[in-house]
């Protein structure tokens, strides 16, 4: 848990209590700068399998955009395209869904993200984020979440194997080219 973030909870091992034990699932990113691709992998291998297995009657989404690139609070790197793709994933649950706007402290960025999400909700093809390398913390972070919750959600054991195979495949993929500086080209 990162001590600078309210409410000072959210560790992977926090699984809920009493009748709610096993129903609190946290993906505790340990560093700033997590990208669209990182979140999409988390959705693919943790969030969506849990959603499918749980089969809720209603999804309530706390639609905060403080994870957007340029937001001073969240310090992550999600783009409007990333939020659009995550929204499309949620819609694949075919469950009535309510999104409540609750965060985002860079107003122009928040507006762009809300527009992208709204367009996806209205049926437009989701925007695709630019592909980049996964952050080094993705596999250990998601495995920690899976470790904490597999006893409640057996579907996660299969997802651990799928995640490991995916990360191994990604490691073999050539890195995207670095952006060349125009100043260096002139020299």
C-alpha atoms as one frame of an Amber mdcrd trajectory, in Angstrom:
protein
   0.000   0.000   0.000   1.380   3.389  -0.926   1.139   5.617   2.157   0.507
   8.792   0.180  -2.836   7.540  -1.165  -6.074   7.845   0.781  -7.570   5.686
   2.338  -4.259   3.907   3.015  -5.664   0.508   2.031  -5.539  -1.515  -1.141
  -2.867  -4.183  -0.633  -3.268  -7.357  -2.675  -3.657  -9.374   0.549  -6.701
  -7.346   1.682  -9.506  -9.706   0.676 -12.464  -8.464   2.705 -13.881  -9.642
   6.011 -16.785 -11.706   7.303 -19.378 -12.473   4.631 -17.447 -10.220   2.254
 -14.226 -12.204   2.531 -12.873 -12.922  -0.945 -14.899 -10.172  -2.584 -12.414
  -7.314  -2.158  -9.817  -7.574  -4.909  -6.995  -5.038  -5.143  -4.360  -4.728
  -7.833  -1.742  -2.826  -5.877   0.525  -1.191  -8.448   3.824  -0.521  -6.645
   5.050   2.318  -8.849   4.000   5.353 -10.839   3.730   5.383 -14.625   1.589
   2.292 -15.203   0.322   2.399 -18.803  -2.696   1.419 -20.878  -1.159  -1.937
 -21.756  -0.450  -2.722 -18.112  -4.048  -2.022 -17.131  -5.378  -3.979 -20.117
  -3.334  -7.016 -19.071  -4.703  -6.669 -15.520  -8.223  -6.547 -16.935  -7.621
  -9.532 -19.214  -6.058 -11.782 -16.576  -7.690 -10.698 -13.303 -10.648  -8.312
 -13.542 -12.598  -9.842 -16.427 -12.206 -13.486 -15.340 -13.458 -12.474 -11.882
 -16.358 -10.558 -13.393 -17.331 -13.510 -15.570 -17.013 -15.970 -12.683 -18.963
 -13.789 -10.253 -21.676 -12.941 -12.829 -23.040  -9.810 -11.109 -26.559  -8.527
 -11.698 -25.237  -4.959 -11.850 -21.799  -3.383 -12.262 -21.068  -0.119 -10.469
 -17.946   1.562 -11.827 -16.258   4.312  -9.882 -15.066   6.086 -13.019 -12.144
   8.116 -11.810  -9.660   9.523 -14.265  -6.859  10.350 -11.868  -4.889   7.466
 -13.455  -4.790   9.452 -16.714  -1.457  10.634 -18.074  -0.776  14.138 -16.808
  -3.006  13.915 -13.746  -1.084  15.151 -10.700  -2.887  12.873  -8.252  -2.596
   9.383  -9.747   0.725   9.734 -11.575  -0.138   6.946 -14.017  -0.081   6.998
 -17.834  -3.504   5.890 -19.032  -4.745   7.605 -22.165  -8.242   8.302 -23.430
  -7.753   5.320 -25.767  -6.837   3.155 -22.784  -9.951   4.181 -20.869 -11.998
   3.533 -24.015 -10.567   0.001 -24.298 -11.158  -0.699 -20.594 -14.754   0.451
 -21.008 -15.214  -1.906 -23.959 -13.951  -4.739 -21.729 -16.511  -3.899 -19.050
 -19.270  -3.887 -21.670 -18.262  -7.426 -22.685 -19.765  -8.601 -19.369 -23.236
  -7.926 -20.858 -24.357  -6.741 -17.446 -26.274  -3.546 -16.689 -23.565  -1.038
 -15.800 -23.533   2.322 -14.029 -20.507   4.584 -14.298 -20.154   7.375 -11.752
 -17.606  10.103 -12.417 -15.522  10.564  -9.286 -12.012  11.735  -9.985  -9.579
  13.396 -12.313  -7.671  16.540 -11.475  -6.356  17.604 -14.857  -9.527  19.042
 -16.393  -8.572  18.901 -20.107  -7.351  15.306 -19.741 -10.395  14.282 -17.731
 -12.672  15.802 -20.396 -10.869  13.869 -23.149 -11.133  10.605 -21.192 -14.814
  11.106 -20.319 -15.554  11.769 -23.989 -13.725   8.596 -25.078 -15.581   6.496
 -22.486 -18.929   8.047 -23.426 -18.343   7.373 -27.118 -17.569   3.742 -26.309
 -20.713   3.474 -24.174 -22.721   4.868 -27.084 -21.456   2.105 -29.354 -18.542
   3.662 -31.183 -15.581   1.377 -31.822 -13.237   1.697 -28.857 -10.040   3.602
 -29.449  -6.957   1.398 -29.388  -4.019   2.530 -27.293  -0.504   2.572 -28.681
   1.340  -0.629 -27.863   4.311  -0.335 -25.541   6.344  -2.683 -23.372   4.748
  -3.870 -20.155   6.074  -2.395 -16.939   8.399  -4.774 -15.096   6.044  -4.822
 -12.120   3.020  -6.168 -14.039   3.670  -9.894 -13.657   4.678  -9.849  -9.956
   1.852  -7.460  -9.073  -0.818  -9.538 -10.817   0.635 -12.771  -9.431   0.416
 -11.301  -5.906  -3.260 -10.527  -6.514  -3.839 -14.011  -7.909  -1.989 -15.593
  -4.947  -4.207 -13.733  -2.487  -7.467 -14.606  -4.248  -7.075 -17.983  -5.963
  -8.541 -19.804  -2.951 -11.745 -17.788  -3.411 -11.726 -17.723  -7.221 -10.377
 -20.941  -8.825 -10.545 -19.312 -12.272  -7.458 -17.317 -11.291  -5.172 -20.386
 -11.300  -5.699 -20.803 -15.049  -5.186 -17.059 -15.479  -1.820 -17.256 -13.688
  -0.599 -19.682 -16.373  -2.085 -17.570 -19.167  -0.475 -14.438 -17.686   2.932
 -16.076 -17.427   2.691 -17.314 -21.038   1.617 -13.854 -22.203   4.471 -12.095
 -20.378   6.998 -14.598 -21.766   5.689 -13.961 -25.287   5.806 -10.194 -24.778
   9.433 -10.431 -23.648  10.337 -11.961 -27.034   8.659  -9.158 -28.979  11.010
  -6.467 -30.281  10.845  -3.253 -28.300   9.118  -0.341 -30.046  11.665   2.075
 -31.478  12.692   4.941 -29.270  11.547   8.363 -30.419  14.508  10.082 -32.028
  15.227  13.647 -31.032  15.095  16.138 -33.889  17.967  18.022 -32.295  20.191
  14.959 -32.471  19.383  14.479 -36.163  20.531  18.037 -36.966  23.871  17.618
 -35.183
